[in-house]
Amino acid sequence: MRASVIIVVHAGAHHLTDSLDSIAEAGERGGVEVVVVDNGSPDRCGEEAQHRYPWIHVVRSEHNTGFAGGVHLGAEAASGDVLVLLNDDAAAGPGLVEAHLETLAANPEAAVSAGRLTSWDGRKHDFVRGGVTFDCHAFQLGQGFEMTEIEPPPSGMALPFACGGNMAIRRSDWEASGGFDRGLFAYFEDVDLGWRLWAVGREVVAAPDAVARHRGAATSVALGDYRRGVLFERNALRTFFACADDDCRAAFGPAILATFLHRMTAFAKERPELEETVADPFVSGGPRSRGERWRRRLRDEGLTGSARHLLARALLGERAGSPTLDEGLLLMQLRAAQGFFAGLDRTEARRAELAAVRTVPDREILTRFPRLIVPTYAGDEEFFASDAFATLLPDGWPVGRMSLDEVMRP
């Protein structure tokens, strides 16, 4: 099997050299094809890389197609039987490509081999294995733990998905599955792919000897927490509704939607005035009218006479007294919902495509990889411990509970 290494970069000239240096020996001797996708980089870092590393093949996109779209551009340009994906902010360890190829050769039912990522200094785990929550969020289990605290999975061990920052997939499986969902742009495209592969009887297995050091969100940090949050929440919904079969949808759908709505109300508590605005107006203690709120505020601040009159006119004019949604958690959740419903027809089409070729029911897949309940946001812990939430969980489907501290460390 011949491998093609695909590296997608967007404005990453400052760390791309580390990635290319780490595979230079294999690339220069011609044993491994290296494709760099310059994904709309404003600094056109692909051109600089081409001059410095003449043995690479550069594909240029004039706009940022996201990680998912960038990998597709690389796959179209690559010629290898196996596509090895490496993050632009990661450096491959010795023998990474060979370890992926050996793992796939030893496991013919495997479509994907999942490599490991460590911290840049090599002392801590970054990705060693993944876990999926009941609402289809994904975690890098053991992220931030010292290398001595957690043993990596044995070679060939089944995993629910591989991290897109260090994985290999047979070209035949990439093409048969349709690869990453371009509509996800970034985040959870590897979870979606893993689920779809298991549904058609193909496997994702561990390749513990394929190790890369990772700078840790050096690329994605440019998006900012708010925009990443929108992608996390939107893509989790899209992945579940695009991949789950009828039984799985019926089993977990109520808990997923209730959790999404519960978080939305919890996020409104970020700001007291916003919490008051969205409170139920038909119960005791509901929100007062806009005029009443501002009159109370003026009274509490002790303003009298003309100052009070002028300020009241300003505050009670058109648009006054209405809290705005800045880039906070509530707006994040609202935009995620909007993005999910905007793409609902496409999500349904992808679900129908998978249903037509599915050979393994989700009950079997989720029995192998039980979904997790992990309190992640403020308010989650109390809600997940409630009797009401317990009634939303399906009978006969295994779930596990973990705290965020058990999942990862800062």
PyMOL commands that set and color helices and strands:
alter all, ss='L'
color gray80, all
select helices_A, chain A and resi 13-22+24-28+45-52+66-77+96-106+171-177+182-184+189-199+220-243+246-270+272-278+290-300+305-315+329-342+344-357+362-368+380-384+387-392+404-407
alter helices_A, ss='H'
color red, helices_A
select strands_A, chain A and resi 3-9+33-39+57-61+82-86+90-92+110-119+125-127+129-132+138-141+166-170+203-214+371-373+399-401
alter strands_A, ss='S'
color yellow, strands_A
deselect
rebuild
show_as cartoon
